[in-house]
């Protein structure tokens, strides 16, 4: 789970830990709409920026616990 991973990383000296649940928002959008977004360069960039912001919110990181991304500094 996100809190467990954060704790393990911090316990081992990793600082500035950031977590994200990639795909948490995208899974809420019907496939036919995702295809339209991906095929439009402007919508694709706007969507990717929003998805990253949404997926990085601590309240949704657990939604994609199988797809949890962590970064930090050693």
ABEGO torsion letter per residue (X at the ends): XAAAAAAAAAAAGBBGBBBBBBGAAAAABBAAAAAAAAABAAAAAAAAAAAAAAAABAAAAAAAAAABBBBBBX
